[in-house]
Amino acid sequence: MPRHFDLKIQAGGFASVMKLSAFTLLLFFIAVTLVMASLIGHFRTVPHISEYAYWLMTAAFGVLTFGIIFKGRTG
């Protein structure tokens, strides 16, 4: 089983490859889920999500920061 996953991102004429371990990949998907919930709660009225949209976005940035701190650690 590979220890790292390569996520290739292309924007315009630039390409970047992020090497994500299983732990940081999990944190990345948790952060993306929190951001999507926050955006949905901001633009639509959804009970409990709309009133905490700001805090969901803040939590997503916190999870991404946590993933950056532990980048490359697999254990």
ABEGO torsion letter per residue (X at the ends): XBABBBBBBBBEABBBBBBBBAAAAAAAAAAAAAAAAAAAAAABBBBGAAAAAAAAAAAAAAAAAAAAAABGBAX
